[in-house]
Amino acid sequence: MGAGGDWAAEFERVAGGDGEGEAFHGRALRVVLAGMDAAGAAARPVAAGHNAAEILAHLAAWREWGAAILEGKGKVNPEGDGWVRVESLDGKGWEALRAREAASAARLAAAARALDDGGVAARRDLLRFLLHHDLSHGGQIALLARARG
């Protein structure tokens, strides 16, 4: 596996974990999301903070941004920094947001996998930012899920 494949494997492990849904940092994002329903995703246990749905939409927006750069499609920052306000969410909306999350993860992993060693070297800071961004916001979502019980 080349360097691009190594980065892709890291993105996939952060999102999906190993066979038991664990990654070295704790429960993988998809495991946390699988235990959350639409009401939980829209809940705001920290009144002044974002809810899980807002964080997930933000996370997907920045993955899409990063994938577009890796694919050579340019650098256009997400509108509103990728933040959207979610006051309520039904089952279909939650399914659509989860599908967007999965698609953004797959697209980012595919774009990273397509890089040769030179491409990885040229994009190392971007790849590192995206990985750390996922870890940070995935942890926030896990804390919100735990706060809901």
Secondary structure in CASP SS format (residue, H / E / C, confidence):
PFRMAT SS
TARGET T0000
AUTHOR 0000-0000-0000
METHOD secondary structure of the structure
MODEL  1
M C 1.00
G C 1.00
A H 1.00
G H 1.00
G H 1.00
D H 1.00
W H 1.00
A H 1.00
A H 1.00
E H 1.00
F H 1.00
E H 1.00
R H 1.00
V H 1.00
A H 1.00
G H 1.00
G C 1.00
D C 1.00
G C 1.00
E C 1.00
G C 1.00
E E 1.00
A E 1.00
F C 1.00
H C 1.00
G E 1.00
R E 1.00
A C 1.00
L H 1.00
R H 1.00
V H 1.00
V H 1.00
L H 1.00
A H 1.00
G C 1.00
M C 1.00
D C 1.00
A H 1.00
A H 1.00
G H 1.00
A H 1.00
A H 1.00
A C 1.00
R C 1.00
P C 1.00
V C 1.00
A C 1.00
A C 1.00
G C 1.00
H C 1.00
N C 1.00
A H 1.00
A H 1.00
E H 1.00
I H 1.00
L H 1.00
A H 1.00
H H 1.00
L H 1.00
A H 1.00
A H 1.00
W H 1.00
R H 1.00
E H 1.00
W H 1.00
G H 1.00
A H 1.00
A H 1.00
I H 1.00
L H 1.00
E C 1.00
G C 1.00
K C 1.00
G C 1.00
K C 1.00
V C 1.00
N C 1.00
P C 1.00
E H 1.00
G H 1.00
D H 1.00
G H 1.00
W C 1.00
V C 1.00
R C 1.00
V C 1.00
E C 1.00
S C 1.00
L C 1.00
D C 1.00
G H 1.00
K H 1.00
G H 1.00
W H 1.00
E H 1.00
A H 1.00
L H 1.00
R H 1.00
A H 1.00
R H 1.00
E H 1.00
A H 1.00
A H 1.00
S H 1.00
A H 1.00
A H 1.00
R H 1.00
L H 1.00
A H 1.00
A H 1.00
A H 1.00
A H 1.00
R H 1.00
A C 1.00
L C 1.00
D C 1.00
D H 1.00
G H 1.00
G H 1.00
V H 1.00
A H 1.00
A H 1.00
R H 1.00
R H 1.00
D H 1.00
L H 1.00
L H 1.00
R H 1.00
F H 1.00
L H 1.00
L H 1.00
H H 1.00
H H 1.00
D H 1.00
L H 1.00
S H 1.00
H H 1.00
G H 1.00
G H 1.00
Q H 1.00
I H 1.00
A H 1.00
L H 1.00
L H 1.00
A H 1.00
R H 1.00
A H 1.00
R H 1.00
G C 1.00
END
